[in-house]
Amino acid sequence: MQHSILNYIGNTPLVKLSKVTEGLEAEVWAKLEYFNPSGSLKDRIALRMIEDAEKAGILKPGMTIVEASTGNTATSLAFVGAVKGYKVVLYVPEGVTSEERIRICKSYGAEVVSVDIKDESVKEQHGVHGAIVELIPREVCLKKEQEDPNVWWARQFSNPSNALAHEETTGREIIQQTGGKLDVFVASIGTAGTLVGVARALDAHDPSIRVVAVEPKNSRTIKDGKPKVPIIEGLSGGLLLEVTEKKLADEIVAVSDEDAIAMTHRLAEEEGLFCGVSSGANVHVALQVAKKLGKGQRVVTILPDSRNRYMYVERYTT
Ligand SMILES: Cc1ncc(COP(=O)(O)O)c(C=O)c1O
């Protein structure tokens, strides 16, 4: 029994995969982030970014929260903002975010503003939070924050509270749930908050645990160990740079839409896990990694969100 729905963020289940792993000696475990109240791992960072800003005195009652997001962060900020009584305005690139996702945010009472992306080729970069398609809405957030003292921009791509949320909750939960016994951690990169935070927690626990990053083949943010997106002070880079500069990932694997979608379907049909397409990508890679491991070794991965966000458009996005 809890006084607030916000107390049900985190502490998600960790489940052993049993069918898609047939023939493998090593174990693969999946952390079910769609158990978070608004349906994704971003509830953790929305809560942490908002509460850290409140503690720092830069977010006060009556202020408006803004963010540029094409996906789950938009929904999570709308959800946490609603519970805490903030107005939330989300700037999304026109024609990129699905109508379904926009309706979810509006259902939590948020305002959704479409930002015109003039360059059609930029729209193709739909896949990733760090991609060029989000830079124009981020410029709008920056301008709103500069012009109006009542506006606070969450800045998930560079806000330290993003990685901290995962370090202190997701990472610690994985260590606790596995009794500290795991060999490899696999996660998709969007802002890279999950990977950076969990990698820090695991490294402090046991530096021999390997970390594997996963990216959509169609819209990579990291290539040949360097960020592929332009790094613009205040608008891009952020946590992604921590991955490349500190070489946080031992390996970075690109996964196609086809492979990610095929595994997403198998997870629902064979394991009963109704997770989104990046979950399929993560498990696809986790199985490749597990193939090279022996009996008793353990791979842990993340299922970031729910399949019900991909009923009309199935695509590997982060
Ligand atoms: C569906 C999905 N998978 C994976 C990720 C990756 O998370 P992160 O931003 O922490 O790298 C995100 C968010 O970016 C996401 O929305």
The ligand as a Tripos MOL2 file, in Angstrom:
@<TRIPOS>MOLECULE
LIG
   16    16     1     0     0
SMALL
NO_CHARGES

@<TRIPOS>ATOM
      1 C1         12.1850    2.1980  -26.1940 C.3       1 LIG1
      2 C2         13.5110    2.6530  -25.6750 C.ar      1 LIG1
      3 N1         14.5230    1.7800  -25.6100 N.ar      1 LIG1
      4 C3         15.7450    2.1520  -25.1560 C.ar      1 LIG1
      5 C4         16.0090    3.4460  -24.7630 C.ar      1 LIG1
      6 C5         17.3990    3.8080  -24.3190 C.3       1 LIG1
      7 O1         17.4390    4.4650  -23.1120 O.3       1 LIG1
      8 P1         18.5180    5.5860  -22.7600 P.3       1 LIG1
      9 O2         17.9630    6.9040  -23.1880 O.co2     1 LIG1
     10 O3         18.6530    5.4890  -21.3010 O.co2     1 LIG1
     11 O4         19.7830    5.2860  -23.4920 O.co2     1 LIG1
     12 C6         14.9850    4.3790  -24.8290 C.ar      1 LIG1
     13 C7         15.1900    5.7800  -24.5070 C.2       1 LIG1
     14 O5         15.9950    6.4920  -25.0050 O.2       1 LIG1
     15 C8         13.7060    3.9850  -25.2800 C.ar      1 LIG1
     16 O6         12.6810    4.8540  -25.3450 O.3       1 LIG1
@<TRIPOS>BOND
     1     1     2 1
     2     2     3 ar
     3     2    15 ar
     4     3     4 ar
     5     4     5 ar
     6     5     6 1
     7     5    12 ar
     8     6     7 1
     9     7     8 1
    10     8     9 2
    11     8    10 1
    12     8    11 1
    13    12    13 1
    14    12    15 ar
    15    13    14 2
    16    15    16 1
@<TRIPOS>SUBSTRUCTURE
     1 LIG1         1 GROUP 0 **** ****
